[in-house]
Amino acid sequence: MPLTELKERAQQELKAIVNGQLTRTESAGVVMQFIKKEEGLIKKRHDAGGSGVEIAQARADLLDIILDVMFQTAIGRHEGEAPVMTLVAQGGFGRRHLNPSSDLDLLFLLPRSANKVTKALSTIIEEILYILWDAGFKVGHASRSIAECIGEARKDQQNKTALMDARYIAGDKELFADFEQRFEKECVQKGQEAFFDLRREDLRRRHSKYSYTVFLQEPHVKESCGGLRDYQNVLWVARVKRGFTSIEELANAKIITASTCRQLNEGYDFLHRVRNELHYESGRGTDILTLRLQGVVATNFKYPQKTILRRCEAFMRDYYRHTRAIFRHSTSLMEYFEIEHENQSSGGLLGKIPFATKKDKTEKFDGFYSRNGRIFLEQKDVLSEEPNRLMRLFQHCQIRSLELSPQARKYIHRESKKIDRAFRYSVDNRETFRAILERKGEVGRILRLMHRTKVLDNYMPEFGAMDCLVQHEFFHRYTADEHTLRCVDQLDSLVGQPEDADPGRKLYRRLLHEIQDPYALYLAILLHDSGRAENVREHIDGSTMLADRVCRRLQVRGGRRAMIMFLVDHHLTFWRFATSRNLEDLSVIEEFAGLMKNKRNLDALLLFTWADSNGTNDEAWSPWKETLMLQLYHATRLWLKKGKEHFKTVMDDNKVELLETCRKKLPKSFHEQMTKHFEQMPSAYFRFRDARNIASHIRSIQKFLSRDARSNGGFECDLSWIDRDNRSLTELVVTAWNRPLFCEKMCCALANANINIIAADVYTRMDGVVCDLFQICTPEMGPVSNERSRQKVIETFRALNKDPDPHKDYQAAKYLKPKTNLLHDDKSEGGIPFPTRVYVNNEISPTCTAIEIQALDRIGLLHDLFLAVGELGLATVHARICTEKGAAMDTLYVTWPDGSKIEEEEKQIEIETSLTALVG
């Protein structure tokens, strides 16, 4: 829309304000009405696909015109000679980029100090601000003279940054010209190093806050790596260092290429379009691209994929590609200016490339040279004249601890496009790549350099297909490529630490140290999620097929190939067994040991699982889950070492030892109850449970029986709370006489206190005493140590069991308040659908039927599941609860009341149908 048309409409619509016919309140109303009408037209342009910068500029132009009218009106009301003052835009408004809910940052530039401002000027300023406030704008403002602006800029680099974007709106043009001239001379041309240090520190601080990656699941459009602030940072530095005010000037000066210029501007425009949509959708200055908003943006941007999940993935892949380009190019430019500072004799980046001269203090090798920790090319054709140097370059970086110079990155990018079949099948390149992966602790950094320059992606297309690949599985925080490299980083982090550093990692450090073939381990990590890019089958199957292809191409054979294929094929097996299977069941250990086959595989897979989980998100390897993993690991190791019969003997001997240890821990007054406990509890109870725990259970039972004897027939129970700080949970021991709905009511009481259930073991002694064990934690994943929360659970549980008839007036709903879950499939809100499922499985336990459930987590979910199982006439024997990021993946082990499995197909269908309706 031509600016002249907008000005003409403004003159017509705001005529009454200009003529001074309206009060301030009436003026604000007219301004609001005009803005609302024009904003509607701008919004239509946005909805029709208008570029991000175009929309932001249109809004800035609209406010420019309104402010000019308001300024002239306020000046016109002043009798006599018009006061001298200039209205100036700062910040984003100064850059002429105003998103829908952005603040207005204004400067009232005065001819004299602010403390000497005349009443007439104060009145004009107040009139403009009050109309803006009344019209609903958030306005940041300052009133200063030129000298005060210069002083503030010198004193505070942030103020200097804001003033660098100053732009004239209305008022005295000569005053603004004087300001620009003095600011350029006294603030831009002076103090350059301090300003550069500030911008460099801002970059480090923000990048550190956002984990030095653009691949966050919910990125901040403005502040995250590769966000709007990175682009703006480049312009500020270029202005101070070279006097440039646009990205195009950097390209014209051959500091960046035309392609880099295009990528930066396209990315910046895309981010503005996303930010515009976020502001329009939320009605406020929202800059975090949440999971829910990703669905909204993808849909409103008309991505063509049929499902909202696929639209989100396509949109976020575009988002990551744009932000990665900004992130990489902006950091390269900052590095360029650092190199320029280190060596003023060097020419420009990417244009006037510095090559080695006799005067350079360098180390030369293989056509390269190093200086100040960076690697450079001696001549621009060293890579093209011997292509295999491209792979060796990264080995040099690894061995000499070098980073890529911007100059080297340019030519590596160019040569990476030439990687072909011959390069991939080259024996020399294969051996160099193997050597890179064999240097434990130094692999991740080099693979990131190779990925950044597309060498890894083109040398191993199976990995390259994962580039910016979004998989919204609610557990992965990063894209597939970033997750893979973070897994490698986890392995590297185990090397070089003192033996006493971080004792929790001691086992994994030892396992990595004992790995005899790190090449197989690191290569398996690189390939374990490669099947996700196919998006046509179970990703493990796809990854296994691709790993086989890579092994053939890289001539990997024998035991090394077997290890790679084993790790890729079973990379989720450890996690699935530990978090969903009953580890007290001997058949589970037997099955898992059969899959592992030997200690070498077991050790490698535990280490692999540790790296994979920690590379997924910060909560994936919790103390509780680690306890399960290590329980499975040690039991399987014993099984593999001594065999099944010895394992069973050890378990039986362990029960005898437990009895003797408990006898020593408990006073004689508990010994009769202790003997009965060991005789009447099921055998599975005693596996992998220490004497201290069993002793505490016996004490709880004795307390319950003592209370019950004095209860005159009323309901009695005992709740014992044992904090496990090393596992960030609390073990709750609940003892009472067995009765219907017992477990369900316990779950209801815990849910009422907003306590999470991690796992539940349901044991009933032969004399009818229930000893149920719940692993619980707070919503913050800590032990439940608050006494008020504990007391609330006890009071609720007793209230639920007060009536002798356990079924009478049982209304759990009044105790179960719903909580928000952002994963809900709310199409009107643009939410991402969560795949719920229920599956009855008779294969994973010889004694129980397993019901595997995937559902949205909510308060009282486990209670409802237990209640539904009971209503189906079944008994819950064991429950393995796994909750991550709002998703529940639970396994209930159930039987008929007589202890038999549910074999009838009709009953299995009934179970699946009933529970699917419950969680769907």
N, C-alpha and C positions, 0 to 999 in steps of 0.2 A: 504494500500500500504506500503510495507516495506520501512523503512527509508534509508536503504542501496541503494535501487534502485534509490531513489530520489537523493542521494548524487552522485551516479555514473552519472546520467543524468546531474546534475549540473556541475560536473567536465568536462564533454564533452562539454556542451553548453557554459560554461563560460570560456573555456580554453584560448580564446584570451585575456580576461581580466587578468587572472592569469599570462599570459606570458608578460603582459605589452605592448601589441601590439596596444592598443586602447587609444584614448583620453578620457577625462572624459565624454564628451557628447556622444561619441560612446559607452562607457561603459554603460552609462545610458540607451541607446537604446537597447543594448543587454540584460541588466537586465530586462527592461520592457517587451521585447519579451519573455524571458524565464518565467517571472512571469505570463504573460498573458496565455501562454500555460499551465503551471501547475495549475493556478487558474481555467482554464476551466475544467481540470480533477477533481479538488476538487469540483467544482460546480456540475459536473455530479454526484458525490457521494452524495452531498446534495440533488439533485433532486430525486435521487433513494431512499431517505429515510435515509441517513446517520445521525447518532446522532449529536446533537448540539455540544457537547463537542468534539467529534471526528473531526468534520469539523474545529472548532476553533483551535484545537491542530495541525491539518494538516497545517493550514495557518501559525501558529507560527513556526512549523518545517521548512516550506519552507523559511520563512524569516531568521530563524537561519542559515540555510545553505548559503543563499545569503550573509548575513552579515559576516559570517565566511570567505567566499571567498574574499569579499571586504576588510575585515580587514587584512587578510594575504597578499593580493595584495598590499595594502597601506604600510604595514610594509616592504614588500619585495623590494619596490622601494627605501627604505631608505638605503643609503650607510653606511657601517660600522656596528657597533653593533646595534642590533634592540632595539628601545626604549621600556621601560617597561610601559605597560598600559593594562587595561582589559575592554572589552566591555560587559556591563551588561544590561539585560532587566529588566524593572520595570513595575508596574501596571499590567494591563491585559496581556500584552506581557510577563511580568515576571511570571505570573501564567500559562503561556503557553496556554492562551485562547485568540486568536486573531480573532475577527469577521471580516467580509469582508471589512468594512469601518472604523475599529477602528484605532486610532492613534498608532504610534510606540513611546513608552516611553523608551528612552535610557539613560544610565549613562556611561560616560567615566571615569573609575576609574583610578586615577593618583597616582604615587608614592610620589608626593609632592604637595604643595598647587597650586591651579589653577593659581594664579597670578605669579607663578614661572615656569610655564610650558614652556618647550623648544619649539623652532620654529618647530623642527621636529615633535613633538607631535601635535602641532596646525595644521600643514599641513596634517597629517594623519587624524585627526578628521574632518577637513574641506572637505577632499576628500571623506570620507564616507558619510558625511551629504549632500554634493552637489549632489552626485549620487542618493541618496534617494529622495532628493527634485526634481531632474530632472526626476526621474522615477514616480513622482506623489504622493509620500507618504507625509502624515502629520506627522511630527516628533517632539516630545517633547524631549528635551535633556538637560543634565547638565554635566559639567566636574568638578570633585571634587576629593580631596584626601580622604583617610579614615577618617582622623581627621575632615575634613570639612563635610563629610557625617554625622558623629556622632554629630557634632555641630548643623547641620541643623535639624537632627531628634530630638534632645533635645529641640531646639528652637520652632519647629513647628511639632505638632503631625500628621499633614497631610503628611509631608515629611517622618515622621517615618512610617506611614502606607504604603506609596509607596515603601519604602526600605525593608519593611518586605517581599515583593514579589520579591526581587531581585534574578536574575537567571543568571548564567554564560553563555556567548555566545562564546567569543573568547578572546585570549590574555593570560596574565600572570595568571596562576591558583593559584600560591602562594599568589599573591596580593589579589585575591578574597577570598581565604581561611582566610587570615588575617582580611579582612573586615568582613566576616561572624562571626568570633570568637569575634572580638571587638564589633560588633553590637549586638550580642546575650548578651554579658556580660554587656554592658553599656546602651543599649536601650531597650532590651526585658526584662531582669531581673530587671532592675531599672525603676522607674517611672510607675509602673504598674497601680496604682490607677488613675493617671492623664490620662493615655491612655484609661483606662476603662471608665472614665467619658466622654472623647471625643467621644468614640464609642457609648455610651449610649445617649449622646446629639445628635449625628448624627442621631441615630434611631428616637428619639423624633421629631427632626426637619423635617425629611423626612416624617414620618408617619403623622405628623400634616398637612404638605403641601398637602398630598393626603388623607385627611379626615379619617385617621385611618382605612381604608378599602381597600381590594383588589378589591372590586366590582365597579370599575369605568368603565364608558362606553368606555372611550379611555385611557387605562392605559399606564404608562411609564414602559417599560419592565425592565429598569435598576434601576430606582429610586423609583418607587411606592412601596407600602406595598407588601411584598412578592416577590419583584423583585430580580435581581441578586445581588444588593448591600446588601440585608439582609443576603443572604447566605455567601457572602464574609465577612460580619461583624462578623459572628459567627467564622469563621476561624481565623480572626485577634485576636479576644478576646481569643479564645482557645490557640492560639500561646503564647500570653502574660501570660495568667493565668496558663496554664498547659504545655506549650512547645509543644503542638500538632500542626501538620501541615496538618491534613486531618480529614474529618468527621468520617472516619472509626476508627480513634484512639479514638474519643469520645465514639463510640460504644464499642470498646474493653475495655475501662475503665469503662464501665457500666454507663456512664453519660447519654447516650441516648440508646434507644432500637435499635435492628437491624431493626425493622420496621420503626422507625423514620429516621434512617440513609438512608434506601432505599428511603423513601419519599423525603427526602431532595435532594438526588442525582438525582432521577428521575425528580423532579421539576427543578433543576438547568440545567439538560441536555435539558429539554423541552424548557426552556426559551432561552437557547443558540440557539436552533434550530429555534425558532421564531425570535430571533434577527438576525440570519444569513439570514433568508428569507427577513426580513425588509430591511437589507442592500443590499442584491442582487436586490430586487425589485426597491428600490429607487435610488440605485447607490451612496448613501451617508449614513452617520451615523445616520439614522433615528431610534429612539427608542420609539416613541409614536405609539401605536397600534390604529390608527384611524379607523373609521367606514369603510372607503374605503379599507384600507389595511387589515382589518379583512376578507373581502371577498376574497382578493387576497391570503392571507395565507391559509385560509380554503380550497380554491380551489386547490392551489398548493400542499397542504398537503394531497390531495386526500380524503377528507372526503366524504363519499358515498351518503349523502343526495341529493335528486333530485334538490331542489331549493337552490339558493345561500343564501337565508335567513336562511333556516334550517341548511345549512353547517356552516354558521357563528355562529349560536346558539350552535351547537355541539362543534365547535372548542373553542368558548369562555367559554363554560362550563368546558372543559378540562383545559383551561388556568386558570380559577378561582380556580379550585380544586388544581392545582399544586402551584399556588401562595399563596393560603390560607394555604397549608401545610407548605410552607417555612415561611410564616408570623407567624404562630402559633408556630412552633418549634423554630424559631430563637428568638422570644420574650420569650419563655419558657427558653431557654438556657441563655439569658441575665438575666432573673429573677433568674435562678439557681445560677449564679455567684454573683448576689446581695445578695441572701440568704447566700451564702458561706461567703461573706464578713461580713454580719451581725452576723453570728454565725459560727465561724471557727470549732466548735466542731461537727457541723452537717456533716453527711456523704454525699454520692453522690445522685444526682437526679435520680429517676427512677431505681436505682440499690440499693445503700445503702440508704434506705429511712429513714429520721429522724422521729422517733416516740417519744412520750412524755416520759420524765423521771422525777424523783423527782427534779432534778436540774433546769428543765425548768420553767421559769416564764410564766405561761400560765393560760388561763381560759379553764376549761374542761367542756364539755357538750355533752350528747347524743352519746358518743363514739368518739367525735372529740375534738380538742383543737385549740385555736387561739394563734398566736404569730406574732407580728409586722404587724397586719392587714391582715394576711392570715389564712386560715383554713387548718388544717392537720388532718389526721386520727391517732387515738391513736394506733390502730393495723390494720394490712393490711387486716384483714378479717371482719372489722366492717360492711362493706356494704353487703357482701355476707351472713353474719349470720342473718341480718335483712334487706331484700331488700328495705322496705319502707323508710329506712334511706336515701336512695339515693335522694328521693324527699325532705325530711326534711333538708338535707344538704344545699340545695339552699335557703330554708326558713331561716336557720341560717345565711347564707351569707347576706340575705336581712335585717334581723332584727339587726344583729350586724355589718353591713357595712363591711363585709369581702370579700377578693378576694380569689380565689382558689390558693392554693400552687401548684407548679409543682407535688409534691408528690400526692396530692389529685386528680389532673387531671388524673394521670396515672390510678388510681384505678376506678375513675368515668368512664373513657373510657371503661375500662374492663367490668364494671357492666352494662353500658348502652347497651351493646350488648345482655344482658340477659332480657331486657325489653320485656314482652310478654303480652298476653291477660289478664292474671290474674293481672299483675301490672297495666295495663291501666284501668281495671274495679274496682280496689281496692278503697273502700270508703275512706280510710285514705289518699291515694295519691290524690284522687279527691278533698278532703277538703283542703289538703295542697296546691295544685295547685291553687285552688280558692282563698285561703288566699294570695298567692303570687300576683295574679292579682288584688287583692282588695287594695293593698297599693299604692295609687296614688303617682306618682312621683318617685317610686322606682322599677318599673316593668322592664323597658328596660334593665338595667344592668344585672339583674338576668336572663332574657330570653336569653341574649347574652351568658352568662356563660353556660346556659343549651344547647344552640345551638352549642357552640364551642365543648362541650363534647358529643354531639349527644344524650343527654338525651331528649331534646325537640323534636328532629326529630323522635326518636323512641317512645316516649310517645304519640306524636301526628303526626302520619305518614302523615296526610293531609298537615301539615306544612313541614315535612321532604322532601316531593316530590318537594318542591320549591328550595331545596338546589342547589345553583349555577345556577339556571334556568335563562337563558338569554331570554328576550323578546324584540327584536328590534322594539319598537313601536315609536322610535324617541323622546318620551317624558320622558320615564323612564331612569334615569341615572344609576340606580343600578339593580342588579339581583333581582328576586322576593323575595328571603328570606331577602336580605339586605334592600330592600325597605320596607318590612313589619316591620322589627325591627326599621327602622328609623321613621316610623309612630308612633311606640310606644315611641321612644325617644322624638318626638315632643310633645306628650301628657305629658310626664314626665317633660319636660322643663317648663311647665306652673306652676308647683308646687314649692313653696318655694321662689318665687320672691316677693319683696316688692310691695305694691299696686301701687306705682307710677313708678315702673320700666317698661320700654317699654310700654307706653300707648296704642300702637297699639294692644297689646295682652290682654288688660283688659277684653274685652268681652269674649274671649276664656278662660281666667283664671276663670271668673265667671261661665261660662257654665260648666267647669270641676268641679269646687267646688260644683255646684248644682246637678251634676250627682249623683243619689242615688245608682246606681248599676254599679260601675266601672268594676266589673267582666264582665258584658255583653259587655261593651264598649271595653275593652282590648281584650276579646276573639273574638269579631267581627273583630277587627283590624287584629288579628292573622290569621283569616280565609278569609279575604275579597278577596284575590288574589289566594287562593289555587286552584281554578279551572284552572289557567293558566297551571298547570303541565299536565293536561289532553291533551291539545292541539287538542281537537276534537270537541269542541263546543264553543259558546260564553262563555267567562270565568266567567261572572256573573252567568250564569245558573249552571255551574259546581261548583262554589264556594258556591252557595246556597244549592245545593244537599249535598256537603261535610259538610257544617255547620250544616245541619239537622242531618247528621250521627254523628257528634261530640256531638251535643246536646243530642242525644239519649244515647250515650256512657257515657257522663258525667252527665246524669240524670238532665239535665237542662230543666225546664218546665215552664209553665205559662207565666207571663209577661216578665220574663227574656229571655225565649226562643223567644218570639215574638219580643223583641227588637233586639236580635242578628240576627234573620232572616231578620228583616226590614233593619238593617244597611248593612248587606252583600248584600241583593238583590238590595238596592238603593244606593250603595256607589258611583256611578257615576251620579246619578239623579240630585243632586244639581248642580254639575258642568255643566252638559249638558243643563239644563234649563237656568242657568245664562249666559252661553257663547253662546248659539245658539238661544234662544227664545226671542221674543219681549216682554220685561218685562212691557211695557206700555199697553199691551193687557190684558184686564180684564180676558179673558178666560184662559190665561196662568197662572195667579195667582190662578184662580179657580181650574184649573186642578192640579196644584202643591199642593195646600192646600188639595185637595181630596186625593192625595197620602200620604201626611204627617199625616192627620187625627187628630193630636193633637200637642200641644206645646211641649210635652215631646219628641216626635219623631223629631220634627223640630229642637229643640235645640241640640239633640244628633247628628243629621245628619250634621248640620253646623259644629259642633266641629270635627266630623269624617272627613268631607271634608277638613277642614283646615289642619288636621294632614296628611291626605292622599296626598294632594297637596304639602305640604312642604316636605314630605318624598319622593316625586317623583324627583324633581330637584329644583335648586335654583331659577328658574324663574317661576315656576308653579303658585305660589301665588303672582302675581304682584299686585301693588296698584289698577290698573284698574280692574282686575278680582275680587279683594276683594270688590270693589265698587259695582260691579254687584251682587256678592253673598249677600252682606248686603242689597242691594235694594230688592232683592227677599225675603230675610229673614224677613225684617221688614214688607213688604207688606203682606206676608203670615201670619205672626204672628197677624197682625191686622185682617185679614180675619178670621182666626181661633178663635180669641177672640170675635169678634162682629158679624160675619156672612157677607154674600154677600151684603144684602141691606144696612147694616150699612157701609160697606166698600165703596159702591158706593156713599152713602151720604157723607162720609168723603171726597171722591175724589171731589164731587161737591162743598162741603163747602170749600175745599182747593182751588178750582179755584177762588171762591169769595174772599178768604183771599189773594190769590196771586194778584188779581186785586187791592185790597186795599193797599197791601204792595208796589206794583209797583207804585201806585199813589203817595205814600210818597217818593219813591226813585227817581222818575223822575220829572224834572221841568215841569211846566204847558205847555210849548211849545211842549212836547211830549205826552200830554194826549189824544189828538185827535187820534194820531197814535196808542196809547196804546189801546184805546177802540176798534178801528178797528181790531187790532191784536187779542184781546180776542174774538171778534165776528167771525173772519174769519179763524182762525187756527183750525185744527181738535182737537177734545177732547183729543185724546191720547197724544198730545203735552204737555198738562198741568199736566199729571200725573208724579209724582216723579221728578218734576223740580222746583227749588227754584226761588224766586222772583228776586234774583240778576242776574241769568242767563237770565231770560225772559227780564228783563230791558236792559241787554246788547244787546239782539237780537233786541229789539225795537229801540235802538239807531242805530244799524247797518242798519236797514231798513230805518230809517229816513235819514241817511247819503246817502244811495244809491238813494233814491227818490230825494233828493236834487241835487245830481250829475246828475241824469238822466234828470232832468228838464233843466239842462244847457248843455246837450250833443248834441243837434241838431240832434237827431236820431241815434247817434252812440252807440256802446255797452258800458254799464256802469254796475258796480257792486261794492260791498263793501265786503272786507275780514277783519274780526275782529279776533284777536288772543288772547286767554285767557289761560294763563299758569295755570295748576293745579299741582303745585309742590308736593302736598300731594298724588297725584295719578300718578306722573311721566309721565304726558302727557299734551298736549295742545288741547284745544277745538277751532276749527276753524269754525266760523260762516260765511257762504257765502250767500249773498243776491243779487238778481237780478230779472229781468223779466224771467219767465219760457220760455224756448226755447229748441228745440231738441238738444241732445248730451250735455246738460248742465253738468250733473253729470259726464259723461264720461270724459269730458275735464278737470274737476276739478281733477279727479283721475290722469289724464295724467300729469297735472302740478305738483301735489304732487310727483308722481313717478319720474319725471324729476329732482326733488330736493332731491331724495333719502330719502323721508319721508314715514314712515310706516303709514297705515291707520288701526286703531284698530276697529273702529265702524263708521257707517254712518247712519244718520237719514235724510230722504228726506221728507220735508214738502212743500206743495204748498198752499198758501192761496187762498181763493175764488176769490180774485181780481187779481190772476196771479203772485203774488210776491212769489218767491222761497226763502225759509229759510232752507238751508241745513246745517246740523250739523255734522262735522267730528271730531272724536276723533283720534288724530295723535300723533306720537312720533318719536324720532330719532332712528337709528339702534341700539343705545346703550340703548334704552328704557327710554329715558328722554324727558322732554318738548322740543318743537321746539322753542327755544328762540333766535337762531342766526338770526340777522337781514338780513344778506346776503341770507340765505336760504329762509326767508319769502319773500324778494323782488324778488327772482328768481321765486317763485311760482306765485306771482302777475303778473310779466312780461309775463311768459309763458301762464297763463290763459287768459290774455288780448289778446295776440298774437293769441291764438287759436280761440278766439271769435270775432276777428276784422272784418271778412267779414259778411255782413248782412245775407248771406245764410249760415246757420250753417253747412251744409253738404259739401259745396264747398271746395275742396282742403284740406280736413281734413286728414292729414297723421301723425298719432300718433307715428309711428315707429321711426321717427328721434329724438323723445324726450325720448324714452324708451330704455335705454341702458341695455343689459342683465347683470345680476350679477351671480356669481358662486353659485351653490347650490350643496353641497356634497351629497345630497340624490338622485341625478339623477340616473336613472337605466341605467348605462353604463356597459354593460356586458364585453366589452373589458378592462375596467379598474377595473373589479371586484366589481363594485358598488352594493349596496343593493337596490333592486327594491322597490319603494314606491307605495303602493296601492292607486290609484286614483279612485274616484267614483263620480257620480252625481245622486241624487235621488230627484224626485219630490214628495212632501208630502202635501196633502190637509187636514191632520188631526190635525196639531199642531196650526192652526190659523183659526178662524171662518170667517175672512174677506179676508185673503190673501192666496196665494199658496206659500209654502216654497220650495226653491230649496237648498238642502243640498249638499255641495261641499267639497270634500277632495282632495287636490292637492299639488304639490310642490309649495312652495311660490316663487315668483319672482317679480321683479319690474314691475309694470303695470298689474298685474294679475287682480286686482279689476276693473281696467279700461276696460280690455278686456271682463270681465264678464258682466259689465254694458252695454258695446257696443253690445255684443251678445244678451243680453236680449232685448235691444232696437230694434235690427234688426229682432227679432222674433215678434215684434209688441206688446211688453209688457212694463209695467211701473214698475220700482223699487220703492217700498214704504219705505222699511227699510232694512238695512243690518247689520248683526251681524258678525264681523270679529274676528277670533281666530287664531293667528299664534304662533307656538312654534317650536323652533329648526329646522327651515327650512320647516315646514309643515303648510299649510293653511287649516283650517277647517271652512269654511264660510257658512253662511245661508243667502240667499237673499229672501226677501218677495216681491212677485210680484203680479200684477193684470192685467186684461185687461184695456185699457184706460178708460173704463166706471166705473172702480173700482170693477168689479166682479172677482171671482176666476176662475182659468183655470180648468174647469171640463172635457173638451174633452180629451179622452184617446189618440187620435192621436196627439194632440198638446203636451201633456205631453211627449210622446215618442220622438217627434221632439225636445223638450227642452233638454231631457236627451242625445239624440244623438249628438246634436249640441255642447252642453257644454262639453260632454265627449271628443269630438274631440279637443276642445280647450285646455283642461287641461291634456289630456292623454299623 
